[in-house]
Amino acid sequence: MDNNQSFNNTENISLATTEMFLSYNARFWILLLFDIPSVVCAFFVLFCILIDRKLCSNIKNHVLVILLLFGIGSQLIDVPFYLNFSVHSSVVPSKPSTCLLWWFVNIGMYDGGVIFMAWTAFERHIIVFHEQWISTRKRRIIIHYFPMLFLILYIFIYYIYAIYYFPCENTYDYTLPFCNELPCYANGPIMGMFDWVVNIGSPTFLEALLSLTFIFRVLWQKHRSHLPIHWRKHRKMAIQLMSLSSLNIAFNMPLSIINIASFCGLSHDIVAEATQYFTFLCYFVIFLFPFICLASINGVKKKFYERILRRRRLLIERFTVTVKPENFSLQTTMRH
């Protein structure tokens, strides 16, 4: 038996017998309390970008819109499935179609987000240091739009084939989250290894490396006076990229390191237990991403503050209108 296949089979057995210290009730409330404000924030950011022509046409925001859409898919399908499982202690409805959809969103759309995070870090290098590459419409189509379209098609075609059509037999355990954790394609010696290397491991480490080199290049060019760079212009972008990279390093990279350690012979029990925790913690990448967008996109942040201030002003006006008649009545009574 192939080592990768052996690892995955053993991991599934371990996952079936390994539990987190967090009860399902605690997981339910953690996911619910983070998911609701995150979904609201994601829709607000999307609404602000799509209705504002300037924000919508800014190429820096296009990949963020794609990441938000991937995240919303997980928030509206994956998270509710997990909440439902936490309540019933089983997958409901207990049908293969439920498991297949859950796998597609949990694995396909999340890994798609990881791939696009790596592309975001790479594209920031182009926007800041090679702006001439996207200076014309034709160049933008080739350098900017075509790669994103290719990645979207690749992600959907690959995971639809892998989860729905790959010639293998899935095992559905409705008493476990994610219906037994992994679809059968992950046990394949070629397909499983390709998926991990190309769609998970490489994008995770590339994103971190590209983000760090981006900051280094920005600081280096700022230091060299004869190669000036508009730091104020790109400061928000650098902060945004480092915030995204922090999410990746904090949650995605440990999971990749655990997988590498498992290939090197780390105990399957340790791998299974650590995987349980970090798989759950990876939800926070989805939950926190909309707030990073809210704080780092100037036009969206401005609209948010305007709405907050407007609502505050309306509340003050209503309070003033309510209080004034009472004061007048009180003064009249005292005079009499």
C-alpha positions in Angstrom: 0.0 0.0 0.0 1.2 3.5 -0.8 2.5 5.5 2.1 0.1 8.4 1.4 -2.9 6.1 1.2 -1.8 4.3 4.4 -1.5 7.7 6.1 -4.9 8.9 5.1 -6.7 5.6 6.1 -5.0 5.6 9.5 -5.8 9.3 10.0 -9.5 8.7 9.3 -9.5 5.9 11.9 -7.7 8.2 14.4 -10.1 11.0 13.7 -13.0 8.8 14.5 -11.7 8.1 18.0 -10.1 11.5 18.7 -12.2 14.3 20.1 -11.4 17.9 21.0 -11.7 19.1 24.5 -14.3 21.6 23.3 -17.8 20.2 23.5 -20.1 20.4 20.5 -22.2 22.9 22.5 -19.2 25.2 22.9 -18.2 24.8 19.3 -21.8 25.7 18.3 -21.8 29.0 20.1 -18.2 29.9 19.0 -19.1 29.4 15.4 -22.5 31.1 15.6 -21.2 34.2 17.4 -18.4 34.7 15.0 -20.2 33.7 11.8 -23.1 36.1 12.0 -21.1 39.4 12.3 -18.6 38.1 9.8 -21.4 37.3 7.2 -22.9 40.8 7.8 -19.5 42.4 7.4 -18.7 40.4 4.2 -22.0 41.4 2.5 -21.4 45.1 3.6 -17.9 45.1 2.1 -19.1 43.4 -1.1 -22.0 45.9 -1.4 -19.7 48.9 -0.9 -17.3 47.6 -3.6 -19.8 46.6 -6.2 -21.9 49.8 -6.0 -18.9 52.2 -6.0 -17.5 52.5 -9.5 -14.1 53.6 -8.3 -13.7 50.7 -5.9 -15.1 48.2 -8.3 -12.7 49.2 -11.1 -9.7 49.2 -8.8 -7.8 46.0 -9.7 -6.5 45.7 -6.1 -10.0 44.9 -5.0 -10.9 42.2 -7.6 -9.1 39.3 -5.9 -10.6 40.5 -2.5 -14.1 40.2 -4.0 -13.3 36.6 -5.1 -12.0 35.7 -1.6 -15.1 37.2 0.0 -17.3 35.1 -2.3 -15.4 32.0 -1.4 -15.7 32.9 2.2 -19.4 33.6 2.0 -19.9 30.2 0.4 -18.3 28.6 3.5 -20.2 30.8 5.9 -23.6 30.0 4.4 -23.1 26.3 3.7 -20.1 24.8 5.6 -20.7 26.6 9.0 -24.5 25.8 9.1 -23.7 22.1 8.4 -21.3 22.1 11.3 -23.8 23.9 13.5 -26.5 21.4 12.5 -24.1 18.5 13.3 -23.3 20.1 16.7 -27.0 20.1 17.6 -28.0 16.7 16.3 -24.6 14.9 16.8 -25.0 13.5 13.3 -25.1 14.8 9.7 -28.7 15.9 8.8 -30.0 15.1 6.3 -28.0 11.8 6.4 -27.6 11.5 2.6 -24.5 11.1 0.4 -25.5 14.4 -1.4 -25.2 16.3 1.9 -21.7 14.9 2.5 -20.6 15.6 -1.1 -21.8 19.2 -0.9 -20.1 19.6 2.5 -16.8 18.3 1.2 -17.0 20.5 -1.9 -17.5 23.7 0.2 -15.3 22.7 3.1 -12.4 21.4 1.0 -12.8 22.9 -2.4 -13.9 26.4 -1.6 -11.5 26.7 1.4 -8.5 25.5 -0.6 -9.6 27.8 -3.4 -9.3 30.6 -1.0 -5.8 29.5 0.0 -4.8 29.5 -3.7 -6.2 33.0 -4.2 -4.4 34.2 -1.1 -1.1 33.2 -2.7 -2.2 34.9 -5.9 -3.0 38.0 -3.9 0.5 38.1 -2.5 2.0 37.6 -5.9 -0.1 40.2 -7.6 0.8 42.8 -5.0 4.4 42.5 -6.2 3.2 43.3 -9.8 1.0 46.3 -8.7 3.7 47.9 -6.7 7.0 47.0 -8.4 5.9 46.2 -12.0 3.1 48.6 -12.6 4.0 48.9 -16.3 2.9 45.3 -16.7 -0.7 46.3 -16.2 -0.6 49.8 -17.6 -2.7 49.1 -20.7 -6.0 47.3 -21.1 -4.4 44.4 -23.1 -1.8 43.9 -20.4 -4.4 43.9 -17.7 -6.4 41.2 -19.5 -3.3 39.0 -19.8 -1.6 39.7 -16.5 -4.6 40.4 -14.2 -7.9 39.0 -15.5 -6.8 35.8 -17.3 -4.9 34.3 -14.4 -7.9 34.9 -12.0 -10.3 33.3 -14.5 -8.0 30.4 -15.0 -7.7 29.8 -11.2 -11.5 30.0 -10.8 -12.1 27.5 -13.5 -9.3 25.2 -12.2 -10.6 25.2 -8.7 -14.2 24.4 -9.6 -13.3 21.8 -12.4 -10.7 20.1 -10.2 -12.8 19.8 -7.1 -16.1 18.9 -8.9 -14.2 16.1 -10.6 -12.3 15.0 -7.5 -15.3 14.9 -5.2 -18.2 14.0 -7.5 -16.6 12.0 -10.3 -13.3 10.5 -9.3 -13.5 6.7 -9.7 -13.5 5.6 -6.1 -16.0 4.7 -3.4 -16.6 7.1 -0.6 -17.3 6.0 2.9 -19.9 8.1 4.7 -20.0 8.1 8.4 -22.9 10.4 9.5 -21.8 10.3 13.1 -18.7 12.2 12.4 -18.2 15.9 11.3 -17.6 16.2 7.6 -19.0 12.6 7.1 -15.6 10.9 7.9 -13.3 13.9 7.3 -12.0 13.1 3.8 -13.5 12.1 0.4 -12.0 9.0 -1.2 -9.9 10.8 -3.8 -7.6 12.0 -1.0 -6.6 8.3 -0.4 -5.3 8.0 -4.0 -1.5 7.8 -4.2 -1.4 10.4 -7.1 -4.5 12.4 -6.6 -4.1 12.8 -2.9 -0.5 13.8 -3.1 -1.2 16.2 -6.0 -4.0 17.9 -4.1 -1.9 18.4 -1.0 1.2 19.7 -2.8 -0.4 21.8 -5.5 -3.6 23.1 -3.8 -2.7 23.2 -0.1 1.0 23.0 0.8 2.5 25.1 -2.0 0.0 28.0 -1.8 0.3 28.2 1.9 4.1 28.5 2.0 4.2 30.6 -1.1 1.8 33.2 0.3 3.9 33.6 3.5 7.1 33.8 1.4 5.7 36.3 -1.1 4.3 38.5 1.7 7.6 38.7 3.6 9.5 39.4 0.4 7.0 42.1 -0.5 7.6 43.9 2.8 11.4 43.5 2.4 11.2 45.0 -1.2 9.1 47.9 0.0 11.5 48.7 2.9 14.5 48.2 0.7 13.3 50.6 -2.1 12.3 53.1 0.5 15.8 52.9 1.9 17.4 53.5 -1.5 16.7 57.1 -2.3 17.5 56.8 -6.0 14.6 54.2 -6.4 11.8 56.1 -4.7 8.5 54.4 -3.9 5.3 56.0 -2.8 5.1 54.5 0.6 1.9 56.3 1.7 0.2 55.1 -1.5 1.0 51.5 -0.8 1.0 51.5 3.0 -2.6 50.3 3.2 -1.8 47.5 0.7 1.2 46.4 2.7 -0.8 46.3 6.0 -3.6 44.5 4.3 -1.2 41.9 2.9 0.5 41.3 6.2 -2.9 40.9 7.9 -3.8 38.2 5.4 -0.4 36.6 5.8 -0.9 36.6 9.6 -4.1 34.6 9.2 -2.4 32.2 6.8 0.7 31.7 9.1 -1.4 31.4 12.2 -4.0 28.9 11.0 -3.1 27.3 7.6 0.6 26.9 8.0 0.5 24.8 11.2 -1.9 22.4 9.4 0.5 22.0 6.5 3.4 21.5 8.9 1.5 18.8 10.7 0.9 17.0 7.4 4.6 17.2 6.5 5.4 15.8 10.0 3.0 12.9 9.4 4.9 12.1 6.2 8.1 12.1 8.2 6.7 9.5 10.6 5.0 11.5 13.4 2.5 9.4 15.4 -0.9 9.2 13.7 -2.6 9.8 17.1 -0.7 13.1 17.5 -1.5 14.0 13.9 -5.2 13.3 14.3 -5.5 15.3 17.5 -3.7 18.3 16.1 -5.6 18.1 12.9 -8.9 18.3 14.8 -7.9 21.5 16.5 -6.4 23.3 13.5 -9.2 22.2 11.1 -11.6 23.9 13.5 -9.4 27.0 14.0 -9.2 27.4 10.2 -12.8 28.7 10.3 -11.3 31.9 11.8 -9.5 32.6 8.6 -13.0 32.9 7.0 -14.5 34.8 9.9 -11.7 37.5 10.2 -11.0 38.1 6.5 -14.1 40.4 6.0 -13.0 42.6 8.9 -9.5 43.0 7.4 -11.1 44.1 4.1 -13.4 46.5 6.1 -10.4 48.1 7.9 -8.0 48.2 4.9 -10.1 49.4 2.0 -10.4 53.2 2.3 -13.8 53.6 0.5 -15.4 50.8 2.5 -14.0 52.1 5.8 -15.3 55.6 5.0 -18.8 54.3 4.2 -18.9 52.3 7.4 -18.0 55.3 9.6 -20.5 57.5 7.7 -23.2 55.0 8.4 -22.2 54.6 12.1 -22.1 58.4 12.5 -25.3 58.9 10.7 -27.1 56.3 12.9 -25.6 57.9 16.0 -26.8 61.4 14.8 -30.3 60.0 14.2 -30.3 58.4 17.6 -29.3 61.7 19.2 -31.9 63.6 17.3 -34.6 61.1 18.3 -33.5 61.4 21.9 -33.5 65.2 21.8 -37.0 65.2 20.3 -38.2 62.8 23.0 -36.6 64.7 25.9 -37.6 68.3 24.9 -41.4 67.9 25.4 -40.8 66.2 28.8 -38.6 69.1 29.9 -41.2 71.6 28.8 -43.9 69.8 30.7 -41.7 69.6 33.8 -40.9 73.3 33.6 -44.6 74.2 33.2 -45.6 72.1 36.2 -42.9 73.8 38.4 -44.2 77.2 37.4 -47.7 76.3 38.4 
